Amino acid sequence: MTDPIPARDLRVSDDERRHVIALLERATGRGVIDLDEFTSRVDTALAARTRGELNAVLVDLPGLVHPDRPTGPPATRAAAPQRRAARAPVPGGGELLSAQLGSVNRRGRWEVPGHLRIQVAMGTVELDFTETDVPATVEIDFDVTAGSVELRLPEHARVDRDGISATLASIEEKLRGGDGSGPLFVLRGSVRAGSVEVKGPRRRWLRKR
């Protein structure tokens, strides 16, 4: 008769990983861990294959019970994270949009660089390109962890998303036809436990007089 597999060696599912990430979001919101540690722990949770590996990202958080909790001194409490939403130049040209526990919104007339880097941790970024001048090619690099990005593209825009990867995340493209004569948006980078949604222009309803 074979011995039962220890609980810590059992394989985990995507639902269990999502549950742990939700607990990490809660801990970050309470200031138990900071955003850098949150991002690092999410990466560990996404790569975890067993319950022991998954529980490792939670064992030092107060108020959580783990059957495989190791012994040792409690971790020190991290400083409360601050809500940050910032824009900054990218080395080599372009612009960085960063939303950490905050949000970034661009709509109407705004200066669109040829290269954008979007960095999100538990935040949101919404960019509307439909009412401004857009270069022939816009390269967008993503680094998204447990956040969301919405891109609203101009009519006839084209999208190349071969360079973007998703882990426990969703990437949706909802463009309506078009002849492909508009600007090209090249999407690259990674989305972890978050979402990217690409939409076309808003519909304009004509009122009957």
LINLINJO-V780176 format. One record per pair of residues at least 4 apart in sequence whose ideal C-beta (glycine too) atoms are under 8 Angstrom apart, sorted by sequence separation. I is the first residue (numbers start at 1). J is the second residue. If there is no record, write none. Layout:
i:I j:J
i:I j:J
This chain:
i:5 j:9
i:6 j:10
i:12 j:16
i:13 j:17
i:14 j:18
i:15 j:19
i:16 j:20
i:17 j:21
i:18 j:22
i:19 j:23
i:20 j:24
i:21 j:25
i:22 j:26
i:23 j:27
i:24 j:28
i:25 j:29
i:26 j:30
i:28 j:32
i:33 j:37
i:34 j:38
i:35 j:39
i:36 j:40
i:37 j:41
i:38 j:42
i:39 j:43
i:40 j:44
i:41 j:45
i:42 j:46
i:43 j:47
i:44 j:48
i:49 j:53
i:50 j:54
i:51 j:55
i:52 j:56
i:54 j:58
i:55 j:59
i:65 j:69
i:89 j:93
i:90 j:94
i:99 j:103
i:106 j:110
i:112 j:116
i:120 j:124
i:134 j:138
i:144 j:148
i:153 j:157
i:166 j:170
i:178 j:182
i:191 j:195
i:5 j:10
i:12 j:17
i:27 j:32
i:28 j:33
i:33 j:38
i:48 j:53
i:59 j:64
i:89 j:94
i:90 j:95
i:99 j:104
i:120 j:125
i:129 j:134
i:144 j:149
i:166 j:171
i:191 j:196
i:27 j:33
i:28 j:34
i:47 j:53
i:48 j:54
i:58 j:64
i:89 j:95
i:90 j:96
i:98 j:104
i:153 j:159
i:28 j:35
i:59 j:66
i:88 j:95
i:89 j:96
i:97 j:104
i:118 j:125
i:142 j:149
i:164 j:171
i:33 j:41
i:48 j:56
i:58 j:66
i:87 j:95
i:88 j:96
i:24 j:33
i:44 j:53
i:45 j:54
i:48 j:57
i:87 j:96
i:97 j:106
i:129 j:138
i:187 j:196
i:28 j:38
i:59 j:69
i:86 j:96
i:87 j:97
i:88 j:98
i:161 j:171
i:27 j:38
i:55 j:66
i:59 j:70
i:86 j:97
i:87 j:98
i:116 j:127
i:140 j:151
i:187 j:198
i:44 j:56
i:45 j:57
i:55 j:67
i:62 j:74
i:86 j:98
i:161 j:173
i:25 j:38
i:44 j:57
i:55 j:68
i:85 j:98
i:185 j:198
i:24 j:38
i:55 j:69
i:60 j:74
i:84 j:98
i:85 j:99
i:159 j:173
i:60 j:75
i:84 j:99
i:85 j:100
i:41 j:57
i:52 j:68
i:84 j:100
i:159 j:175
i:24 j:41
i:51 j:68
i:83 j:100
i:84 j:101
i:85 j:102
i:87 j:104
i:112 j:129
i:24 j:42
i:83 j:101
i:84 j:102
i:85 j:103
i:95 j:113
i:157 j:175
i:81 j:100
i:82 j:101
i:83 j:102
i:85 j:104
i:94 j:113
i:97 j:116
i:100 j:119
i:104 j:123
i:107 j:126
i:81 j:101
i:93 j:113
i:94 j:114
i:95 j:115
i:96 j:116
i:97 j:117
i:99 j:119
i:100 j:120
i:101 j:121
i:103 j:123
i:104 j:124
i:105 j:125
i:106 j:126
i:107 j:127
i:108 j:128
i:112 j:132
i:134 j:154
i:158 j:178
i:171 j:191
i:21 j:42
i:24 j:45
i:93 j:114
i:94 j:115
i:95 j:116
i:96 j:117
i:97 j:118
i:98 j:119
i:99 j:120
i:100 j:121
i:101 j:122
i:102 j:123
i:103 j:124
i:104 j:125
i:105 j:126
i:106 j:127
i:107 j:128
i:111 j:132
i:112 j:133
i:114 j:135
i:157 j:178
i:93 j:115
i:94 j:116
i:95 j:117
i:97 j:119
i:98 j:120
i:99 j:121
i:100 j:122
i:101 j:123
i:103 j:125
i:104 j:126
i:105 j:127
i:106 j:128
i:109 j:131
i:110 j:132
i:112 j:134
i:113 j:135
i:116 j:138
i:118 j:140
i:120 j:142
i:125 j:147
i:127 j:149
i:129 j:151
i:130 j:152
i:142 j:164
i:153 j:175
i:156 j:178
i:158 j:180
i:169 j:191
i:178 j:200
i:92 j:115
i:94 j:117
i:96 j:119
i:100 j:123
i:103 j:126
i:104 j:127
i:108 j:131
i:109 j:132
i:112 j:135
i:114 j:137
i:115 j:138
i:116 j:139
i:117 j:140
i:118 j:141
i:120 j:143
i:122 j:145
i:124 j:147
i:125 j:148
i:126 j:149
i:127 j:150
i:129 j:152
i:130 j:153
i:134 j:157
i:155 j:178
i:156 j:179
i:163 j:186
i:164 j:187
i:167 j:190
i:169 j:192
i:172 j:195
i:174 j:197
i:175 j:198
i:21 j:45
i:99 j:123
i:107 j:131
i:108 j:132
i:114 j:138
i:115 j:139
i:116 j:140
i:117 j:141
i:118 j:142
i:119 j:143
i:120 j:144
i:121 j:145
i:122 j:146
i:123 j:147
i:124 j:148
i:125 j:149
i:126 j:150
i:127 j:151
i:128 j:152
i:129 j:153
i:130 j:154
i:156 j:180
i:158 j:182
i:160 j:184
i:163 j:187
i:164 j:188
i:165 j:189
i:166 j:190
i:167 j:191
i:168 j:192
i:169 j:193
i:171 j:195
i:172 j:196
i:174 j:198
i:175 j:199
i:176 j:200
i:20 j:45
i:21 j:46
i:90 j:115
i:99 j:124
i:113 j:138
i:114 j:139
i:115 j:140
i:116 j:141
i:118 j:143
i:119 j:144
i:120 j:145
i:121 j:146
i:122 j:147
i:124 j:149
i:125 j:150
i:127 j:152
i:129 j:154
i:130 j:155
i:144 j:169
i:156 j:181
i:157 j:182
i:158 j:183
i:159 j:184
i:160 j:185
i:163 j:188
i:164 j:189
i:165 j:190
i:166 j:191
i:167 j:192
i:168 j:193
i:169 j:194
i:170 j:195
i:171 j:196
i:172 j:197
i:173 j:198
i:174 j:199
i:175 j:200
i:90 j:116
i:99 j:125
i:112 j:138
i:115 j:141
i:117 j:143
i:118 j:144
i:121 j:147
i:124 j:150
i:126 j:152
i:156 j:182
i:157 j:183
i:158 j:184
i:159 j:185
i:160 j:186
i:161 j:187
i:163 j:189
i:164 j:190
i:165 j:191
i:166 j:192
i:167 j:193
i:169 j:195
i:170 j:196
i:171 j:197
i:172 j:198
i:174 j:200
i:90 j:117
i:120 j:147
i:155 j:182
i:157 j:184
i:158 j:185
i:160 j:187
i:164 j:191
i:169 j:196
i:171 j:198
i:17 j:45
i:33 j:61
i:97 j:125
i:120 j:148
i:129 j:157
i:154 j:182
i:157 j:185
i:159 j:187
i:17 j:46
i:32 j:61
i:120 j:149
i:153 j:182
i:154 j:183
i:32 j:62
i:97 j:127
i:153 j:183
i:166 j:196
i:17 j:48
i:118 j:149
i:153 j:185
i:164 j:196
i:24 j:57
i:20 j:54
i:24 j:58
i:27 j:61
i:151 j:185
i:16 j:51
i:23 j:58
i:12 j:48
i:12 j:49
i:17 j:54
i:20 j:57
i:161 j:198
i:11 j:49
i:12 j:50
i:16 j:54
i:20 j:58
i:23 j:61
i:85 j:123
i:11 j:50
i:12 j:51
i:159 j:198
i:10 j:50
i:11 j:51
i:9 j:50
i:10 j:51
i:12 j:53
i:23 j:64
i:37 j:78
i:8 j:50
i:9 j:51
i:12 j:54
i:149 j:191
i:8 j:51
i:9 j:52
i:38 j:81
i:157 j:200
i:7 j:51
i:8 j:52
i:34 j:78
i:32 j:77
i:33 j:78
i:34 j:79
i:94 j:139
i:138 j:183
i:140 j:185
i:142 j:187
i:144 j:189
i:149 j:194
i:151 j:196
i:153 j:198
i:155 j:200
i:31 j:77
i:32 j:78
i:35 j:81
i:137 j:183
i:138 j:184
i:140 j:186
i:142 j:188
i:143 j:189
i:144 j:190
i:146 j:192
i:148 j:194
i:149 j:195
i:150 j:196
i:151 j:197
i:153 j:199
i:155 j:201
i:8 j:55
i:31 j:78
i:34 j:81
i:136 j:183
i:137 j:184
i:138 j:185
i:139 j:186
i:140 j:187
i:141 j:188
i:142 j:189
i:143 j:190
i:144 j:191
i:145 j:192
i:146 j:193
i:147 j:194
i:148 j:195
i:149 j:196
i:150 j:197
i:151 j:198
i:152 j:199
i:153 j:200
i:154 j:201
i:31 j:79
i:99 j:147
i:134 j:182
i:135 j:183
i:136 j:184
i:137 j:185
i:138 j:186
i:140 j:188
i:141 j:189
i:142 j:190
i:144 j:192
i:145 j:193
i:146 j:194
i:148 j:196
i:149 j:197
i:151 j:199
i:152 j:200
i:153 j:201
i:31 j:80
i:134 j:183
i:137 j:186
i:139 j:188
i:140 j:189
i:142 j:191
i:145 j:194
i:148 j:197
i:150 j:199
i:152 j:201
i:31 j:81
i:144 j:194
i:152 j:202
i:144 j:196
i:28 j:81
i:129 j:183
i:142 j:196
i:8 j:67
i:7 j:67
i:8 j:68
i:7 j:68
i:35 j:100
i:35 j:101
i:118 j:189
i:130 j:201
i:29 j:101
i:130 j:202
i:28 j:101
i:120 j:194
i:39 j:121
i:38 j:121
i:38 j:122
i:35 j:121
i:35 j:122
i:29 j:122
i:28 j:122
i:25 j:122
i:43 j:145
i:42 j:145
i:42 j:146
i:39 j:145
i:38 j:145
i:38 j:146
i:25 j:146
i:46 j:167
i:24 j:146
i:46 j:168
i:21 j:146
i:46 j:192
i:21 j:168
i:46 j:193
i:43 j:192
i:18 j:168
i:42 j:192
i:17 j:168
i:42 j:193
i:14 j:168
i:21 j:193
i:18 j:193
i:17 j:193
